[in-house]
């Protein structure tokens, strides 16, 4: 069985003083590999309740070693 890791990335979009789009993110690692996307979204929603600016997108990052 290959090693597999999963993380949740919360993406924040904004515009800088020059009008350029800026993409920032916060990654939460060590997410359970069998966690379903709906539960990861619920976790992101819970974190959003604690922040001034909610995230614009939630991404799941899965890394699996093939060798």
C-alpha positions in Angstrom: 0.0 0.0 0.0 1.3 3.4 -1.0 1.9 6.2 1.6 -0.8 8.8 1.3 -1.3 12.2 3.0 -4.1 14.7 2.9 -4.3 18.4 3.7 -6.9 21.2 3.6 -6.0 24.5 1.9 -8.1 27.6 2.5 -7.6 30.2 -0.3 -8.0 33.9 0.2 -8.3 36.2 -2.9 -7.7 40.0 -2.8 -6.3 42.9 -4.8 -3.2 44.8 -3.9 -2.7 48.6 -4.1 -1.7 48.3 -7.8 -4.8 46.4 -8.8 -3.0 43.1 -9.1 -4.8 40.0 -8.0 -3.3 38.3 -4.9 -3.9 34.7 -3.9 -2.9 33.7 -0.4 -3.6 30.4 1.3 -3.4 28.6 4.7 -2.8 24.9 4.7 -3.8 22.6 7.5 -1.9 19.3 7.2 -2.4 15.9 8.8 -6.0 15.6 7.7 -7.3 12.1 8.1 -6.8 10.3 4.8 -10.3 8.8 4.9 -11.9 12.2 5.7 -14.7 12.9 3.2 -14.8 16.2 1.3 -18.1 17.2 2.9 -16.5 16.9 6.4 -13.4 18.9 5.3 -15.8 21.7 4.1 -17.5 21.7 7.4 -14.2 22.1 9.1 -13.4 25.1 6.8 -16.8 26.6 7.6 -16.1 26.3 11.3 -12.7 28.0 10.9 -14.4 30.8 8.8 -16.6 31.6 11.8 -13.4 32.6 13.7 -11.8 34.8 11.1 -12.5 38.4 10.0 -12.4 37.6 6.3 -13.8 34.2 5.3 -11.9 32.2 2.7 -12.9 32.3 -1.0 -12.2 28.6 -1.7 -11.3 25.4 0.0 -9.0 22.8 -1.6 -8.1 19.3 -0.7 -4.5 18.4 -1.3 -3.8 14.6 -1.6 -0.3 13.3 -2.0 0.3 9.6 -2.7 3.7 8.0 -3.2 3.8 5.8 -6.3 7.1 4.1 -5.6 
